[in-house]
């Protein structure tokens, strides 16, 4: 069977128009939000989305709103061509790839579809090209000042060391929901706190969207798949395995009757620090 060629949409209005047309025909839409540099974990989210909807939209957008000025927005990995090849071959196919340009640049809303001087769509930050893009929390950003917060669930865990992260995630997901208007959206449980925050946001704000959590996809050595893994040296990758191994050890101990949380946490922390890791938190 020939690979399914997805429709590529860059303009917000065009994306919304397509979704409304499909839904008027009785088709349900599943959204898989990504920041690109796709791997098998992302593809597993698409396969999960196929179980819940007729049509699949994959968004590729490196969201500047979730990066603080000190984080790795400008070096976040990008390979749009490679992403398209992967999406073209995914079982069941993808109907639309939504690659917007800067979703925080409101000065150019009226000419979203305008081509750049080379005749190509200007994908900007959203297409995965972080060059010249600044975090939305910087003063020289484009003036975005409306944020969605899930106040209790964003505290602690990852939110303790990344205070703007979940605000940025909740806001960009809200924007994507308003633009794509999906019936279902699929998120990976690797980012567990993020998944739970989106669930709570959808409940609290009455979005008519089903939020599906998909299980973690790991490499053969046990490392959870992540776009940022490409930055790891072979030595760092070996050290990173201490995370999954320490969690597996704690899980096995719990099954054997060890139910004292402090001892389980201390065991995981020790294994990771012995491998040269630095602990943000263990819970």
MARROPA-688712 format. One record per residue (C-alpha): residue in three letters; z, x, y. Coordinates in steps of 0.5 Angstrom, whole numbers, padded with zeros to 4 digits, always signed. Layout:
! MARROPA-688712
ALAZXY/...
This chain:
! MARROPA-688712
UNK+0000+0000+0000/UNK-0002+0003+0007/UNK+0004+0004+0011/UNK+0006-0001+0017/UNK+0004+0001+0024/UNK+0010-0001+0029/UNK+0008-0004+0035/UNK+0011+0001+0041/UNK+0014-0002+0047/UNK+0017+0001+0053/UNK+0017-0004+0058/UNK+0023-0009+0058/UNK+0020-0015+0060/UNK+0014-0014+0055/UNK+0020-0013+0049/UNK+0023-0019+0051/UNK+0017-0023+0051/UNK+0015-0021+0044/UNK+0022-0023+0042/UNK+0022-0030+0045/UNK+0015-0031+0042/UNK+0017-0029+0035/UNK+0023-0033+0035/UNK+0019-0039+0037/UNK+0015-0038+0031/UNK+0022-0039+0027/UNK+0022-0031+0026/UNK+0029-0028+0026/UNK+0030-0021+0029/UNK+0034-0015+0027/UNK+0035-0009+0031/UNK+0037-0002+0029/UNK+0039+0002+0036/UNK+0038+0009+0035/UNK+0038+0015+0040/UNK+0032+0018+0036/UNK+0032+0024+0032/UNK+0032+0020+0026/UNK+0034+0022+0019/UNK+0036+0018+0012/UNK+0042+0015+0015/UNK+0038+0011+0020/UNK+0033+0009+0015/UNK+0038+0006+0011/UNK+0040+0002+0017/UNK+0033-0001+0017/UNK+0033-0002+0010/UNK+0040-0006+0011/UNK+0037-0010+0017/UNK+0031-0012+0012/UNK+0036-0016+0008/UNK+0038-0020+0014/UNK+0032-0022+0018/UNK+0024-0023+0018/UNK+0022-0018+0023/UNK+0025-0011+0025/UNK+0026-0007+0032/UNK+0028+0000+0032/UNK+0030+0002+0039/UNK+0030+0010+0041/UNK+0034+0011+0047/UNK+0038+0017+0049/UNK+0044+0013+0053/UNK+0046+0017+0059/UNK+0051+0012+0060/UNK+0056+0015+0054/UNK+0055+0022+0056/UNK+0060+0025+0061/UNK+0058+0031+0065/UNK+0061+0036+0060/UNK+0057+0033+0054/UNK+0051+0035+0051/UNK+0046+0030+0054/UNK+0041+0035+0056/UNK+0041+0039+0049/UNK+0041+0032+0045/UNK+0036+0033+0039/UNK+0029+0030+0040/UNK+0023+0029+0036/UNK+0019+0022+0038/UNK+0013+0024+0034/UNK+0017+0026+0027/UNK+0021+0019+0028/UNK+0015+0015+0029/UNK+0012+0018+0022/UNK+0019+0017+0019/UNK+0019+0010+0021/UNK+0011+0009+0019/UNK+0013+0010+0012/UNK+0020+0006+0011/UNK+0020+0001+0006/UNK+0019-0006+0009/UNK+0016-0003+0015/UNK+0018-0003+0022/UNK+0015-0009+0027/UNK+0017-0006+0034/UNK+0019+0001+0036/UNK+0023+0000+0043/UNK+0022+0006+0047/UNK+0024+0005+0054/UNK+0025+0010+0060/UNK+0031+0010+0064/UNK+0035+0004+0063/UNK+0039+0005+0069/UNK+0033+0007+0074/UNK+0033+0000+0077/UNK+0028+0003+0083/UNK+0022+0003+0078/UNK+0023-0004+0075/UNK+0017-0007+0078/UNK+0013-0001+0075/UNK+0015+0000+0068/UNK+0009-0001+0065/UNK+0006+0004+0070/UNK+0003+0011+0066/UNK+0005+0018+0069/UNK-0001+0022+0071/UNK-0003+0025+0064/UNK-0004+0018+0062/UNK+0002+0017+0058/UNK+0008+0013+0058/UNK+0014+0016+0061/UNK+0019+0015+0056/UNK+0024+0019+0061/UNK+0031+0020+0058/UNK+0030+0014+0053/UNK+0024+0017+0049/UNK+0029+0023+0048/UNK+0027+0028+0053/UNK+0034+0029+0056/UNK+0031+0034+0061/UNK+0033+0033+0068/UNK+0037+0027+0066/UNK+0044+0026+0069/UNK+0050+0023+0066/UNK+0051+0016+0069/UNK+0058+0018+0071/UNK+0056+0023+0076/UNK+0055+0021+0083/UNK+0048+0023+0083/UNK+0046+0018+0078/UNK+0042+0012+0080/UNK+0048+0008+0082/UNK+0049+0004+0076/UNK+0056+0001+0077/UNK+0057-0005+0072/UNK+0060-0003+0065/UNK+0063-0007+0059/UNK+0069-0005+0056/UNK+0073-0007+0050/UNK+0080-0005+0053/UNK+0084-0004+0047/UNK+0080-0002+0041/UNK+0077+0004+0046/UNK+0083+0007+0046/UNK+0085+0013+0042/UNK+0082+0016+0036/UNK+0075+0018+0039/UNK+0076+0015+0045/UNK+0082+0019+0047/UNK+0078+0026+0048/UNK+0071+0022+0050/UNK+0074+0017+0055/UNK+0067+0015+0058/UNK+0064+0014+0051/UNK+0065+0007+0049/UNK+0064+0004+0056/UNK+0057+0007+0055/UNK+0056+0005+0048/UNK+0058-0002+0050/UNK+0054-0003+0056/UNK+0048+0000+0053/UNK+0049-0005+0047/UNK+0050-0010+0051/UNK+0043-0009+0055/UNK+0039-0008+0049/UNK+0042-0015+0046/UNK+0039-0018+0053/UNK+0033-0014+0052/UNK+0031-0015+0045/UNK+0035-0022+0044/UNK+0036-0020+0036/UNK+0039-0025+0031/UNK+0042-0019+0027/UNK+0044-0012+0029/UNK+0046-0006+0024/UNK+0051-0001+0026/UNK+0053+0005+0021/UNK+0060+0005+0019/UNK+0060+0013+0020/UNK+0062+0011+0027/UNK+0067+0006+0025/UNK+0071+0005+0032/UNK+0064+0004+0035/UNK+0062-0001+0030/UNK+0069-0005+0031/UNK+0068-0004+0038/UNK+0061-0008+0038/UNK+0064-0013+0033/UNK+0070-0015+0038/UNK+0065-0015+0044/UNK+0060-0020+0041/UNK+0066-0024+0039/UNK+0069-0024+0046/UNK+0063-0025+0050/UNK+0060-0030+0045/UNK+0054-0026+0043/UNK+0050-0031+0038/UNK+0048-0024+0034/UNK+0051-0022+0027/UNK+0054-0015+0027/UNK+0053-0012+0020/UNK+0056-0005+0018/UNK+0052-0001+0014/UNK+0056+0004+0009/UNK+0056+0012+0011/UNK+0050+0016+0008/UNK+0051+0023+0006/UNK+0047+0029+0004/UNK+0048+0032-0003/UNK+0053+0036-0001/UNK+0057+0031+0002/UNK+0056+0032+0009/UNK+0055+0025+0013/UNK+0048+0025+0016/UNK+0048+0026+0023/UNK+0042+0028+0028/UNK+0047+0033+0031/UNK+0047+0037+0025/UNK+0041+0040+0026/UNK+0045+0045+0031/UNK+0050+0047+0026/UNK+0049+0054+0023/UNK+0049+0055+0015/UNK+0056+0058+0016/UNK+0058+0052+0021/UNK+0055+0047+0016/UNK+0060+0050+0010/UNK+0066+0049+0015/UNK+0064+0042+0016/UNK+0064+0040+0009/UNK+0072+0041+0010/UNK+0072+0034+0013/UNK+0069+0030+0008/UNK+0073+0034+0002/UNK+0079+0033+0006/UNK+0078+0025+0006/UNK+0076+0025-0001/UNK+0083+0029-0003/UNK+0087+0024+0001/UNK+0083+0018-0002/UNK+0085+0021-0009/UNK+0092+0022-0007/UNK+0093+0015-0004/UNK+0090+0012-0011/UNK+0095+0016-0015/UNK+0100+0013-0011/UNK+0101+0017-0005/UNK+0102+0012+0001/UNK+0106+0016+0006/UNK+0101+0016+0012/UNK+0104+0023+0015/UNK+0103+0027+0009/UNK+0096+0024+0007/UNK+0094+0026+0015/UNK+0098+0033+0014/UNK+0094+0035+0008/UNK+0087+0033+0011/UNK+0089+0037+0018/UNK+0091+0043+0014/UNK+0085+0043+0010/UNK+0080+0042+0016/UNK+0084+0048+0020/UNK+0084+0052+0014/UNK+0076+0052+0014/UNK+0076+0054+0022/UNK+0076+0047+0025/UNK+0080+0044+0031/UNK+0083+0037+0030/UNK+0082+0032+0035/UNK+0085+0027+0031/UNK+0086+0025+0024/UNK+0088+0017+0022/
